[in-house]
Amino acid sequence: MSAVLDAPQPRLPSQSAWQRRIELVRLSAVRQLRSRYRGSALGVLWSFANPVLLTMMYTLLFGSAFASSYGGSTTRYVVSAFVAVVVVTFFLQATSEALVSVVANGGLLNKIAIDPETFPFASVAANAFQQALTTFPAMLIVSLVITHDPVRVILVPIVLAAVVAMAAGFGIALAALYVFFRDLSYLWAVMGFLLWMTSPVFYPAALVPESIRAYLVVNPVAISIAAVREVTIDRGPLDAGTIGLFIAVAAGFAILGHLLFRGLRREFMDLL
């Protein structure tokens, strides 16, 4: 298969260009992963250990208090918190790394003709890859065990792909803006904390007062958590509206991020 993909295809130049771009993203993502876990005993397994440890902490602090919202089951609270922690930690880590990626590789961009969009995509791809080896399969198993709904199980990878697409959209937009506004990394750290606190990660969304629950709709992380929970731990009739809304929001952010990056990239070289 690799020989076929690597073979020259003169009649399809656009496909060849896409292959080169994908290969550059792959190589950059592998380089990031190797650098991140060099000397680490657990390596990519930290992407599973971190949400597990956070879930344990939330369970110890809030499990008993919020179990009543999950039918009195602490186990269901654990699973709900774990799913949310995976989503929010992936989103914030991927976007934070993508944010600085273009500037961090400015020297390389000034020497070699590389699409600068490669680097934020690689940051998101590296984080998605390690989750695909650890937490994402766990969420598929959770859906199979808890929902017993083949439709929900099939939808899990689709919804997770939308989570990755939304992170990519945010990541490339932040990477483009960071070239011009270097204070953005500090602002995004604050915004990330606000997104975490205003998302129903360690508390059920039902406990949010009705007067402010509508504001969760403008929180993309909260929307993504609701969609992932719908396909992994919820039962009964499928809420297609929640899933459809999230996929539309994720696609919208992905497109807007790409358009913003393309619109600003002409001025990158003067600032890198």
KOLLUMPA-176233 format. One line per 8 residues: their letters; for each residue x, y, z of N, C-alpha, C. Coordinates in nm, 4 decimals. Atoms other than C-alpha are relative to their C-alpha. Layout:
a = X:Y:Z:X:Y:Z:X:Y:Z | ...
! end
This chain:
msavldap = 0.0823:-0.1209:0.0000:0.0000:0.0000:0.0000:0.0855:0.1256:0.0000 | -0.0869:-0.1175:-0.0060:0.2779:0.2461:0.0879:0.0682:0.0250:-0.1336 | -0.0639:-0.0163:0.1307:0.4464:0.1767:-0.2483:-0.0951:0.0662:-0.0979 | 0.0986:-0.0594:0.0896:0.1245:0.2659:-0.4270:-0.0176:0.1483:0.0300 | 0.0197:-0.1388:-0.0380:0.0806:0.5865:-0.2297:0.1185:0.0860:-0.0369 | -0.1201:-0.0769:0.0274:0.4409:0.6921:-0.2856:0.0330:0.0089:-0.1487 | -0.0303:0.0013:0.1426:0.4372:0.6210:-0.6583:-0.0411:0.1315:-0.0644 | 0.0347:-0.1259:0.0672:0.4403:0.9270:-0.8881:-0.1282:-0.0137:-0.0801
qprlpsqs = 0.1267:0.0013:0.0721:0.1023:1.0176:-1.0347:-0.0111:0.1300:-0.0795 | -0.0056:-0.1260:0.0750:0.1624:1.2825:-1.3045:-0.1351:0.0492:-0.0468 | 0.1297:-0.0437:0.0492:-0.1979:1.2868:-1.4160:-0.0867:0.0576:0.1104 | 0.0786:-0.0493:-0.1129:-0.3195:1.3805:-1.0662:0.0875:0.0884:0.0888 | -0.0890:-0.0841:-0.0771:-0.1010:1.6698:-0.9484:-0.0604:0.0474:0.1310 | 0.0610:-0.0472:-0.1239:-0.3528:1.7915:-0.6906:0.0034:-0.1093:0.1069 | -0.0064:0.1095:-0.0953:-0.3654:1.4472:-0.5298:0.1414:-0.0166:0.0530 | -0.1381:0.0101:-0.0433:0.0143:1.4361:-0.5203:0.0325:0.1087:0.1018
awqrriel = -0.0231:-0.1100:-0.0938:0.0179:1.7752:-0.3455:-0.0627:-0.0313:0.1352 | 0.0643:0.0372:-0.1262:-0.2283:1.6491:-0.0870:0.0786:-0.1092:0.0707 | -0.0808:0.1055:-0.0604:-0.0145:1.3403:-0.0305:0.1231:0.0568:0.0666 | -0.1180:-0.0623:-0.0595:0.2912:1.5554:0.0297:-0.0364:0.0755:0.1269 | 0.0421:-0.0752:-0.1186:0.0996:1.7750:0.2724:-0.0311:-0.0934:0.1160 | 0.0323:0.0976:-0.1048:-0.0334:1.4747:0.4645:0.1266:-0.0615:0.0575 | -0.1255:0.0582:-0.0467:0.3157:1.3273:0.4811:0.0767:0.0980:0.0886 | -0.0657:-0.1005:-0.0830:0.4555:1.6538:0.6185:-0.0672:0.0111:0.1362
vrlsavrq = 0.0729:-0.0035:-0.1279:0.1834:1.6637:0.8847:0.0360:-0.1217:0.0838 | -0.0321:0.1225:-0.0731:0.2576:1.3026:0.9757:0.1404:0.0067:0.0593 | -0.1377:-0.0066:-0.0482:0.6328:1.3584:1.0032:0.0146:0.1001:0.1138 | -0.0062:-0.1010:-0.1050:0.5876:1.6736:1.2095:-0.0676:-0.0485:0.1279 | 0.0695:0.0533:-0.1171:0.3381:1.5009:1.4406:0.0847:-0.1049:0.0713 | -0.0882:0.1017:-0.0595:0.5759:1.2071:1.4941:0.1155:0.0660:0.0728 | -0.1104:-0.0714:-0.0643:0.8577:1.4488:1.5721:-0.0447:0.0613:0.1321 | 0.0511:-0.0590:-0.1235:0.6421:1.6255:1.8303:-0.0204:-0.1053:0.1082
lrsryrgs = 0.0237:0.1057:-0.0979:0.5427:1.2995:1.9982:0.1310:-0.0549:0.0564 | -0.1288:0.0495:-0.0460:0.9004:1.1767:2.0142:0.0663:0.0985:0.0953 | -0.0585:-0.1023:-0.0857:1.0157:1.5062:2.1623:-0.0733:0.0089:0.1330 | 0.0803:-0.0140:-0.1213:0.7288:1.5170:2.4126:0.0267:-0.1117:0.0997 | -0.0103:0.1149:-0.0899:0.7831:1.1683:2.5529:0.1403:-0.0600:0.0048 | -0.1377:0.0493:-0.0079:1.1605:1.1352:2.5199:0.0391:-0.0182:0.1474 | -0.0398:0.0297:-0.1372:1.2822:0.9673:2.8384:-0.1151:-0.0347:0.0925 | 0.1167:0.0313:-0.0823:0.9278:0.9005:2.9615:-0.0230:-0.1506:0.0050
algvlwsf = 0.0239:0.1435:-0.0155:0.8480:0.5562:3.1007:-0.1346:-0.0415:-0.0592 | 0.1339:0.0351:0.0474:0.4771:0.5640:3.0124:-0.0269:0.0468:-0.1425 | 0.0207:-0.0495:0.1356:0.5000:0.7625:2.6893:-0.1426:0.0478:-0.0217 | 0.1344:-0.0478:0.0340:0.1619:0.8154:2.5215:-0.1054:-0.0468:0.0999 | 0.0971:0.0455:-0.1001:-0.0066:0.6279:2.8066:-0.0347:0.1094:0.1001 | 0.0344:-0.1130:-0.0858:0.0080:0.9566:2.9981:-0.1294:0.0659:-0.0457 | 0.1243:-0.0581:0.0490:-0.2787:1.0696:2.7756:-0.1214:-0.0749:0.0543 | 0.1057:0.0744:-0.0688:-0.4841:0.7984:2.9500:0.0088:0.0197:0.1504
anpvlltm = -0.0189:-0.0147:-0.1448:-0.3332:0.8371:3.2968:-0.0502:0.1340:0.0511 | 0.0402:-0.1334:-0.0460:-0.3993:1.2110:3.3183:-0.1505:0.0128:0.0213 | 0.1438:-0.0102:-0.0262:-0.7792:1.1982:3.2678:-0.0481:-0.0952:0.1078 | 0.0385:0.0930:-0.1069:-0.8006:0.8943:3.4951:0.0266:0.0618:0.1368 | -0.0350:-0.0625:-0.1273:-0.6216:1.0792:3.7755:-0.0926:0.1175:0.0311 | 0.0916:-0.1115:-0.0214:-0.8360:1.3895:3.7265:-0.1405:-0.0493:0.0362 | 0.1312:0.0568:-0.0302:-1.1512:1.1778:3.7260:-0.0046:-0.0526:0.1432 | -0.0062:0.0484:-0.1381:-1.0434:1.0121:4.0508:-0.0095:0.1161:0.0990
mytllfgs = 0.0049:-0.1155:-0.0885:-0.9882:1.3532:4.2087:-0.1411:0.0576:0.0058 | 0.1356:-0.0521:0.0028:-1.3290:1.4797:4.0957:-0.0960:-0.0925:0.0737 | 0.0880:0.0961:-0.0662:-1.4938:1.1613:4.2209:0.0136:0.0094:0.1515 | -0.0221:-0.0125:-0.1440:-1.3358:1.1947:4.5649:-0.0626:0.1278:0.0557 | 0.0503:-0.1288:-0.0478:-1.4419:1.5595:4.5891:-0.1504:0.0157:-0.0185 | 0.1386:-0.0307:0.0347:-1.7827:1.5591:4.4220:-0.0865:-0.1222:-0.0282 | 0.0757:0.1190:0.0390:-1.8858:1.1990:4.3507:-0.1239:-0.0227:0.0831 | 0.1145:0.0238:-0.0892:-2.1111:1.1585:4.6535:-0.1049:0.1088:-0.0147
afassygg = 0.0940:-0.1122:0.0078:-2.2651:1.5034:4.6127:-0.0833:-0.0039:-0.1273 | 0.0688:-0.0053:0.1286:-2.3573:1.4613:4.2455:-0.0531:-0.1356:-0.0465 | 0.0449:0.1336:0.0420:-2.4329:1.0869:4.2356:-0.1506:-0.0054:-0.0187 | 0.1460:0.0016:0.0101:-2.8030:1.1613:4.2836:-0.0482:0.0397:-0.1384 | 0.0364:-0.0406:0.1367:-2.8071:1.3220:3.9378:0.0230:-0.1116:-0.1002 | -0.0282:0.1155:0.0862:-2.6941:0.9858:3.7954:-0.0664:-0.1251:0.0566 | 0.0753:0.1113:-0.0542:-2.9566:0.7690:3.9566:0.0612:-0.0581:0.1261 | -0.0639:0.0474:-0.1221:-2.7577:0.7437:4.2795:0.1229:-0.0855:-0.0245
sttryvvs = -0.1140:0.0851:0.0360:-2.4752:0.5675:4.0943:0.1284:0.0825:-0.0093 | -0.1305:-0.0652:0.0073:-2.1237:0.6862:4.1666:0.0762:-0.0464:-0.1234 | -0.0669:0.0533:0.1191:-2.0045:0.4629:3.8841:-0.0360:0.0809:-0.1241 | 0.0423:-0.0797:0.1152:-2.2105:0.6574:3.6303:0.0602:0.1401:0.0072 | -0.0662:-0.1298:-0.0132:-2.0682:0.9802:3.7718:0.1445:-0.0105:-0.0465 | -0.1402:0.0194:0.0398:-1.7162:0.8436:3.7250:0.0124:-0.0011:-0.1511 | -0.0070:0.0115:0.1460:-1.7831:0.7545:3.3623:-0.0313:0.1342:-0.0657 | 0.0372:-0.1299:0.0560:-1.9535:1.0879:3.2914:0.1137:0.1007:0.0139
afvavvvv = -0.1117:-0.0927:-0.0218:-1.6654:1.2842:3.4445:0.1186:-0.0364:-0.0889 | -0.1128:0.0433:0.0827:-1.4067:1.0752:3.2585:-0.0177:0.0435:-0.1446 | 0.0278:-0.0384:0.1387:-1.5719:1.1373:2.9216:0.0232:0.1495:-0.0185 | -0.0141:-0.1446:0.0111:-1.5847:1.5119:2.9853:0.1454:0.0431:0.0133 | -0.1411:-0.0353:-0.0195:-1.2253:1.5286:3.1106:0.0802:-0.0309:-0.1255 | -0.0709:0.0352:0.1238:-1.1015:1.3506:2.7982:-0.0220:0.1067:-0.1059 | 0.0319:-0.0981:0.1031:-1.2794:1.5979:2.5720:0.0685:0.1335:0.0281 | -0.0516:-0.1329:-0.0296:-1.1728:1.9147:2.7521:0.1524:0.0022:0.0023
tfflqats = -0.1463:0.0012:-0.0035:-0.8113:1.8108:2.8101:0.0582:-0.0134:-0.1411 | -0.0468:0.0103:0.1387:-0.7685:1.7045:2.4472:-0.0128:0.1336:-0.0712 | 0.0241:-0.1258:0.0704:-0.9202:2.0274:2.3171:0.0992:0.1072:0.0426 | -0.0873:-0.1073:-0.0485:-0.7157:2.2582:2.5387:0.1468:-0.0284:-0.0286 | -0.1400:0.0314:0.0283:-0.3866:2.0741:2.4950:0.0301:0.0141:-0.1492 | -0.0231:-0.0076:0.1445:-0.4222:2.0452:2.1173:0.0027:0.1445:-0.0483 | 0.0054:-0.1388:0.0463:-0.5188:2.4096:2.0692:0.1161:0.0820:0.0560 | -0.1118:-0.0746:-0.0593:-0.2515:2.5395:2.3083:0.1303:-0.0295:-0.0730
ealvsvva = -0.1211:0.0347:0.0737:0.0209:2.3509:2.1230:-0.0052:0.0528:-0.1435 | 0.0134:-0.0527:0.1356:-0.1162:2.4534:1.7839:0.0224:0.1504:-0.0027 | -0.0095:-0.1456:-0.0067:-0.1253:2.8181:1.8925:0.1419:0.0495:-0.0277 | -0.1381:-0.0486:0.0123:0.2550:2.8534:1.9120:0.0761:-0.0668:-0.1136 | -0.0732:0.0863:0.0931:0.3414:2.6092:1.6338:0.0596:0.0748:-0.1181 | -0.0523:-0.0724:0.1172:0.3812:2.8513:1.3430:0.1182:0.0871:0.0399 | -0.1090:-0.0857:-0.0463:0.5946:3.0978:1.5391:0.1214:-0.0839:0.0401 | -0.1103:0.0859:-0.0435:0.8013:2.8148:1.6891:0.0782:-0.0558:-0.1182
nggllnki = -0.0666:0.0528:0.1195:0.8815:2.6919:1.3377:0.0281:0.1088:-0.1023 | -0.0230:-0.1115:0.0911:0.9358:3.0373:1.1910:0.1319:-0.0087:-0.0737 | -0.1298:0.0132:0.0651:1.3032:2.9712:1.1221:-0.0025:-0.0987:-0.1144 | 0.0112:0.1010:0.1055:1.2182:2.6609:0.9227:-0.0812:0.0524:-0.1182 | 0.0847:-0.0534:0.1065:0.9467:2.8408:0.7272:0.0744:0.1012:-0.0857 | -0.0780:-0.0981:0.0750:1.1960:3.1108:0.6267:0.1076:-0.0631:-0.0862 | -0.1048:0.0683:0.0760:1.4326:2.8492:0.4854:-0.0562:-0.0960:-0.1043 | 0.0565:0.1040:0.0868:1.2054:2.5883:0.3255:-0.1436:0.0364:-0.0347
aidpetfp = 0.1364:-0.0277:0.0454:0.8867:2.6251:0.1235:-0.0948:-0.1074:0.0534 | 0.0953:0.0909:-0.0633:0.6408:2.4526:0.3575:-0.1274:0.0774:0.0290 | 0.1273:-0.0622:-0.0356:0.2729:2.5294:0.3992:-0.0016:0.0192:0.1515 | -0.0035:-0.0215:-0.1452:0.2668:2.6935:0.7470:-0.1156:-0.0656:0.0743 | 0.1145:0.0669:-0.0624:-0.0707:2.5298:0.8115:0.0368:-0.1415:0.0449 | -0.0457:0.1338:-0.0372:0.1232:2.2032:0.8417:0.0211:-0.0121:0.1503 | -0.0422:0.0111:-0.1393:0.2431:2.2826:1.1926:-0.1160:-0.0017:0.0994 | 0.1136:0.0152:-0.0915:-0.0867:2.3551:1.3736:-0.0783:-0.1279:-0.0236
fasvaana = 0.0664:0.1271:0.0268:-0.2423:2.0573:1.1960:0.0768:-0.1152:0.0658 | -0.0820:0.1059:-0.0599:0.0491:1.8425:1.3145:-0.0168:-0.0041:0.1505 | 0.0200:-0.0035:-0.1450:-0.0006:1.9587:1.6742:-0.1308:-0.0679:0.0384 | 0.1291:0.0637:-0.0269:-0.3658:1.8571:1.6643:0.0070:-0.1489:-0.0324 | -0.0112:0.1402:0.0389:-0.2825:1.5328:1.4817:0.0772:-0.0812:0.1035 | -0.0784:0.0709:-0.0999:-0.0200:1.4391:1.7413:-0.0851:-0.0310:0.1231 | 0.0866:0.0225:-0.1161:-0.2703:1.4831:2.0238:-0.1132:-0.0969:-0.0328 | 0.1060:0.0925:0.0393:-0.5447:1.3030:1.8311:0.0521:-0.1426:-0.0094
fqqalttf = -0.0584:0.1332:0.0141:-0.3118:1.0117:1.7584:0.0171:-0.0671:0.1361 | -0.0210:0.0636:-0.1298:-0.2213:0.9550:2.1214:-0.1329:-0.0319:0.0688 | 0.1317:0.0326:-0.0546:-0.5882:0.9744:2.2211:-0.0609:-0.1211:-0.0715 | 0.0517:0.1141:0.0758:-0.6714:0.7275:1.9441:0.0590:-0.1318:0.0482 | -0.0622:0.1201:-0.0549:-0.4353:0.4830:2.1121:-0.0460:-0.0312:0.1424 | 0.0293:0.0168:-0.1430:-0.5713:0.5326:2.4639:-0.1471:0.0267:0.0325 | 0.1323:-0.0331:-0.0537:-0.8892:0.7196:2.5592:-0.1136:-0.0190:-0.1002 | 0.1090:0.0124:0.0965:-1.0881:0.7143:2.2347:-0.0523:-0.1443:-0.0091
pamlivsl = 0.0531:0.1366:-0.0028:-1.1081:0.3306:2.2228:-0.0752:-0.0302:0.1292 | 0.0694:0.0220:-0.1280:-1.2055:0.3359:2.5917:-0.1409:0.0561:-0.0064 | 0.1330:-0.0592:0.0107:-1.4967:0.5650:2.5085:-0.0907:-0.0835:-0.0896 | 0.0783:0.0897:0.0853:-1.6077:0.3273:2.2340:-0.0483:-0.1201:0.0819 | 0.0370:0.1128:-0.0859:-1.6069:0.0410:2.4859:-0.1067:0.0424:0.1006 | 0.0991:-0.0527:-0.0948:-1.7964:0.2562:2.7381:-0.1373:0.0076:-0.0655 | 0.1270:-0.0103:0.0714:-2.0658:0.3241:2.4782:-0.0624:-0.1377:-0.0212 | 0.0493:0.1347:0.0252:-2.0947:-0.0450:2.3959:-0.0563:-0.0629:0.1275
vithdpvr = 0.0395:0.0630:-0.1259:-2.1212:-0.1504:2.7613:-0.1209:0.0685:0.0630 | 0.1039:-0.0736:-0.0717:-2.3501:0.1257:2.8905:-0.1266:0.0174:-0.0825 | 0.1203:-0.0324:0.0775:-2.5834:0.2157:2.6042:-0.0664:-0.1219:-0.0624 | 0.0527:0.1178:0.0712:-2.6246:-0.1262:2.4350:-0.0749:0.0414:-0.1267 | 0.0672:-0.0562:0.1178:-2.7252:0.0849:2.1342:0.0996:0.0034:-0.1153 | -0.0960:0.0034:0.1109:-2.5480:-0.0004:1.8068:0.0099:0.1323:-0.0749 | -0.0039:-0.1295:0.0681:-2.6429:0.3381:1.6586:0.0939:0.0945:0.0746 | -0.0877:-0.0858:-0.0791:-2.4734:0.5217:1.9440:0.1457:-0.0445:-0.0141
vilvpivl = -0.1371:0.0504:0.0130:-2.1673:0.2976:1.9182:0.0593:0.0425:-0.1339 | -0.0471:-0.0407:0.1331:-2.1386:0.3732:1.5454:0.0283:0.1496:-0.0042 | -0.0154:-0.1449:0.0014:-2.1742:0.7449:1.6148:0.1204:0.0484:0.0818 | -0.1119:-0.0422:-0.0845:-1.8899:0.7525:1.8707:0.1184:0.0511:-0.0825 | -0.1143:-0.0520:0.0770:-1.6045:0.7767:1.6157:-0.0343:0.1236:-0.0826 | 0.0398:-0.1177:0.0771:-1.8041:1.0302:1.4121:0.0036:0.1247:0.0878 | 0.0007:-0.1141:-0.0920:-1.8556:1.2569:1.7130:0.1420:0.0344:0.0444 | -0.1383:-0.0259:-0.0382:-1.4923:1.2161:1.8206:0.0774:0.0655:-0.1139
aavvamaa = -0.0630:-0.0655:0.1154:-1.3805:1.3066:1.4681:-0.0405:0.1468:-0.0065 | 0.0441:-0.1394:-0.0032:-1.5901:1.6231:1.5022:0.0728:0.0778:0.1092 | -0.0784:-0.0643:-0.1062:-1.4107:1.7001:1.8307:0.1381:0.0376:-0.0523 | -0.1323:-0.0263:0.0581:-1.0776:1.6723:1.6474:-0.0085:0.1126:-0.1025 | 0.0160:-0.1037:0.1015:-1.2057:1.8881:1.3601:-0.0185:0.1369:0.0643 | 0.0201:-0.1279:-0.0680:-1.3216:2.1583:1.5999:0.1308:0.0494:0.0614 | -0.1303:-0.0379:-0.0556:-0.9849:2.1554:1.7782:0.0934:0.0500:-0.1096 | -0.0840:-0.0433:0.1120:-0.8123:2.1848:1.4399:-0.0393:0.1394:-0.0464
gfgialaa = 0.0451:-0.1324:0.0402:-1.0269:2.4835:1.3462:0.0468:0.1081:0.0961 | -0.0484:-0.0946:-0.1004:-0.9504:2.6615:1.6715:0.1520:0.0112:-0.0059 | -0.1457:0.0007:-0.0024:-0.5850:2.5587:1.6531:0.0617:0.0820:-0.1113 | -0.0601:-0.0743:0.1111:-0.5125:2.6979:1.3083:-0.0357:0.1489:0.0078 | 0.0359:-0.1412:-0.0169:-0.7026:3.0195:1.3851:0.0895:0.0655:0.1051 | -0.0860:-0.0536:-0.1057:-0.5069:3.0709:1.7079:0.1439:0.0125:-0.0476 | -0.1371:-0.0045:0.0513:-0.1786:2.9893:1.5317:0.0201:0.1212:-0.0901 | -0.0099:-0.1154:0.0886:-0.2481:3.2568:1.2697:-0.0011:0.1302:0.0788
lyvffrdl = 0.0107:-0.1233:-0.0783:-0.3490:3.5204:1.5236:0.1223:0.0216:0.0885 | -0.1157:-0.0111:-0.0893:-0.0503:3.4433:1.7478:0.1202:0.0620:-0.0711 | -0.1084:-0.0632:0.0767:0.1857:3.5536:1.4694:-0.0040:0.1513:0.0188 | 0.0173:-0.1442:-0.0101:0.0451:3.9058:1.5126:-0.0131:0.0472:0.1455 | 0.0258:-0.0400:-0.1390:-0.0509:3.9068:1.8834:0.0626:-0.1037:0.0939 | -0.0730:0.0973:-0.0817:0.2054:3.7354:2.1055:-0.0564:-0.0133:0.1414 | 0.0667:0.0126:-0.1299:-0.0040:3.8028:2.4164:-0.1125:-0.1036:-0.0026 | 0.1133:0.0910:0.0138:-0.2599:3.5565:2.2809:0.0179:-0.1276:0.0816
sylwavmg = -0.0227:0.1229:-0.0781:-0.0945:3.2625:2.4595:-0.0483:0.0165:0.1438 | 0.0459:-0.0259:-0.1365:-0.1674:3.4243:2.7975:-0.1523:0.0116:0.0051 | 0.1451:-0.0140:0.0047:-0.5205:3.5155:2.6970:-0.0682:-0.1351:-0.0183 | 0.0604:0.1305:0.0238:-0.5884:3.1639:2.5711:0.0084:-0.0883:0.1244 | -0.0097:0.0752:-0.1253:-0.4656:3.0170:2.9009:-0.1153:0.0369:0.0931 | 0.1132:-0.0450:-0.0819:-0.7259:3.2277:3.0827:-0.1305:-0.0498:-0.0593 | 0.1219:0.0457:0.0660:-0.9908:3.1440:2.8244:-0.0189:-0.1503:0.0169 | 0.0093:0.1438:-0.0204:-0.9090:2.7758:2.8570:-0.0542:-0.0344:0.1369
fllwmtsp = 0.0511:0.0224:-0.1359:-0.9680:2.7918:3.2317:-0.1499:0.0309:0.0072 | 0.1418:-0.0354:0.0000:-1.3006:2.9670:3.1728:-0.0835:-0.1048:-0.0727 | 0.0715:0.1043:0.0728:-1.4042:2.7073:2.9158:-0.0164:-0.1250:0.0858 | 0.0044:0.1179:-0.0868:-1.3187:2.4296:3.1621:-0.1044:0.0190:0.1102 | 0.0879:-0.0229:-0.1146:-1.5069:2.5880:3.4538:-0.1461:0.0157:-0.0406 | 0.1387:-0.0213:0.0439:-1.8154:2.6776:3.2504:-0.0542:-0.1176:-0.0795 | 0.0471:0.1226:0.0639:-1.8390:2.3312:3.0966:-0.0368:-0.1015:0.1083 | 0.0410:0.0992:-0.1003:-2.0217:2.0516:3.2834:0.0947:-0.1192:0.0024
vfypaalv = -0.1007:0.1056:-0.0046:-1.7053:1.8500:3.3389:-0.0193:-0.0860:0.1241 | 0.0109:0.0754:-0.1248:-1.7270:1.7517:3.7056:-0.1364:0.0177:0.0663 | 0.1352:-0.0161:-0.0521:-2.0877:1.8583:3.7578:-0.0985:-0.0252:-0.1131 | 0.0984:0.0261:0.1063:-2.4046:1.7559:3.5680:-0.0593:0.1288:-0.0526 | 0.0566:-0.1195:0.0628:-2.5461:2.0080:3.3235:-0.1367:0.0340:0.0576 | 0.1334:-0.0244:-0.0553:-2.8872:1.9643:3.4887:0.0030:0.0914:0.1212 | -0.0103:-0.0852:-0.1180:-2.7585:2.1515:3.7949:0.0255:0.1465:-0.0343 | -0.0202:-0.1392:0.0413:-2.6838:2.4653:3.5934:-0.1345:0.0716:0.0043
pesirayl = 0.1279:-0.0725:-0.0077:-2.9552:2.7253:3.6711:-0.0570:0.0293:-0.1380 | 0.0664:-0.0236:0.1281:-3.2103:2.7707:3.3958:0.0341:0.1372:-0.0567 | -0.0237:-0.1365:0.0455:-3.1313:3.1421:3.3819:0.1297:0.0150:-0.0787 | -0.1281:-0.0119:0.0710:-2.7771:3.0801:3.2570:0.0313:-0.1231:-0.0844 | -0.0268:0.1215:0.0760:-2.8079:2.7354:3.0979:0.0101:0.0276:-0.1489 | -0.0033:-0.0322:0.1430:-2.8680:2.8955:2.7592:0.1386:0.0450:-0.0433 | -0.1327:-0.0474:0.0363:-2.5171:3.0436:2.7734:0.0961:-0.1149:-0.0300 | -0.0849:0.1145:0.0316:-2.3709:2.6931:2.7554:0.0043:-0.0264:-0.1499
vvnpvais = 0.0063:0.0221:0.1445:-2.4753:2.6940:2.3903:0.1157:0.0698:-0.0710 | -0.1103:-0.0722:0.0648:-2.1994:2.9460:2.3118:0.1354:-0.0532:0.0437 | -0.1250:0.0621:-0.0439:-1.9372:2.7302:2.4845:0.0229:-0.1245:-0.0851 | -0.0184:0.1152:0.0894:-1.8014:2.4938:2.2159:0.0415:-0.1271:0.0740 | -0.0404:0.1174:-0.0766:-1.6472:2.2646:2.4774:-0.1211:-0.0647:0.0655 | 0.1213:0.0535:-0.0616:-1.9798:2.2281:2.6578:-0.0852:-0.0738:-0.1024 | 0.0773:0.0651:0.1057:-2.1520:2.1437:2.3293:0.0628:-0.1342:-0.0369 | -0.0677:0.1244:0.0361:-1.8892:1.8818:2.2484:-0.0154:-0.1052:0.1098
iaavrevt = 0.0188:0.0946:-0.1106:-1.9159:1.7245:2.5944:-0.1402:-0.0591:-0.0039 | 0.1385:0.0486:0.0066:-2.2953:1.7007:2.5590:-0.0158:-0.1032:-0.1104 | 0.0121:0.0937:0.1123:-2.2615:1.5282:2.2203:0.0712:-0.1312:0.0297 | -0.0743:0.1224:-0.0307:-1.9962:1.2826:2.3394:-0.0718:-0.0806:0.1071 | 0.0768:0.0719:-0.1026:-2.1988:1.1958:2.6496:-0.1248:-0.0646:-0.0590 | 0.1210:0.0544:0.0618:-2.5058:1.1445:2.4327:0.0274:-0.1348:-0.0652 | -0.0285:0.1247:0.0714:-2.3336:0.8669:2.2351:0.0765:-0.1015:0.0855 | -0.0789:0.0935:-0.0814:-2.1341:0.7118:2.5206:-0.0707:-0.0473:0.1266
idrgplda = 0.0569:0.0406:-0.1297:-2.3389:0.7103:2.8414:-0.1506:0.0188:0.0105 | 0.1446:-0.0221:-0.0090:-2.6965:0.8227:2.7670:-0.0768:-0.1203:-0.0537 | 0.0869:0.1090:0.0432:-2.9832:0.5813:2.7167:-0.1324:0.0570:-0.0478 | 0.1284:-0.0458:0.0499:-3.3271:0.5964:2.5645:0.0107:0.0513:-0.1418 | -0.0013:-0.0525:0.1373:-3.4168:0.7740:2.2403:0.1216:0.0896:-0.0230 | -0.1184:-0.0785:0.0339:-3.1179:0.9274:2.0676:-0.0380:0.1456:-0.0241 | 0.0215:-0.1432:0.0197:-3.1028:1.3073:2.0867:0.0807:0.0440:-0.1220 | -0.0692:-0.0338:0.1242:-3.0119:1.3689:1.7241:0.0283:0.1484:-0.0099
gtiglfia = -0.0210:-0.1435:0.0045:-3.0442:1.7435:1.7749:0.1314:0.0409:0.0640 | -0.1259:-0.0313:-0.0681:-2.7540:1.7556:2.0220:0.1185:-0.0378:-0.0869 | -0.1103:0.0470:0.0835:-2.5316:1.5527:1.7912:0.0106:0.0834:-0.1270 | -0.0013:-0.0788:0.1223:-2.6339:1.7407:1.4779:0.0507:0.1413:0.0234 | -0.0468:-0.1349:-0.0324:-2.5785:2.0783:1.6450:0.1510:0.0022:0.0169 | -0.1440:0.0006:-0.0234:-2.2305:1.9814:1.7578:0.0782:-0.0213:-0.1288 | -0.0714:0.0248:0.1262:-2.1249:1.8422:1.4194:-0.0018:0.1252:-0.0865 | 0.0082:-0.1238:0.0778:-2.2487:2.1624:1.2525:0.0937:0.1067:0.0574
vaagfail = -0.0884:-0.0978:-0.0644:-2.0629:2.3788:1.5081:0.1460:-0.0344:-0.0274 | -0.1379:0.0428:0.0248:-1.7444:2.1735:1.4687:0.0416:0.0278:-0.1434 | -0.0303:-0.0264:0.1405:-1.7599:2.1955:1.0887:0.0143:0.1494:-0.0257 | -0.0077:-0.1444:0.0167:-1.8236:2.5689:1.1108:0.1314:0.0571:0.0500 | -0.1266:-0.0490:-0.0540:-1.5219:2.6312:1.3339:0.1180:-0.0471:-0.0847 | -0.1083:0.0507:0.0846:-1.3028:2.4120:1.1135:0.0133:0.0836:-0.1274 | -0.0027:-0.0801:0.1235:-1.3990:2.6077:0.8011:0.0455:0.1421:0.0284 | -0.0377:-0.1368:-0.0333:-1.3699:2.9481:0.9688:0.1482:0.0100:0.0355
ghllfrgl = -0.1415:-0.0007:-0.0349:-1.0296:2.8607:1.1135:0.0877:-0.0079:-0.1232 | -0.0767:0.0141:0.1237:-0.9030:2.7521:0.7730:-0.0019:0.1289:-0.0816 | 0.0113:-0.1237:0.0777:-1.0336:3.0659:0.6020:0.0795:0.1135:0.0641 | -0.0764:-0.1037:-0.0691:-0.8817:3.2907:0.8683:0.1489:-0.0192:-0.0215 | -0.1420:0.0279:0.0199:-0.5448:3.1214:0.8385:0.0427:0.0360:-0.1413 | -0.0336:-0.0288:0.1393:-0.5469:3.1460:0.4598:-0.0001:0.1499:-0.0269 | 0.0063:-0.1425:0.0210:-0.6418:3.5106:0.4785:0.1171:0.0762:0.0599 | -0.1073:-0.0700:-0.0700:-0.3573:3.6035:0.7149:0.1399:-0.0474:-0.0370
rrefmdll = -0.1313:0.0610:0.0204:-0.0753:3.3805:0.5959:0.0915:0.0818:-0.0896 | -0.0826:-0.0797:0.0903:0.0439:3.6273:0.3295:0.0943:0.0928:0.0764 | -0.0792:-0.0946:-0.0771:0.1791:3.8522:0.6051:0.0897:-0.0684:0.1032 | -0.0766:0.0723:-0.1036:0.3459:3.5794:0.8145:0.1492:0.0305:-0.0087 | -0.1450:0.0003:0.0149:0.6954:3.6016:0.6708:0.0647:0.1299:0.0487 | -0.0548:-0.1259:-0.0485:0.7384:3.9657:0.7683:0.0081:0.0053:0.1519 | 0.0080:-0.0041:-0.1457:0.6720:3.8790:1.1329:0.0664:-0.1183:0.0681 | -0.0616:0.1190:-0.0587:0.8392:3.5394:1.1833:0.1511:0.0178:0.0136
! end
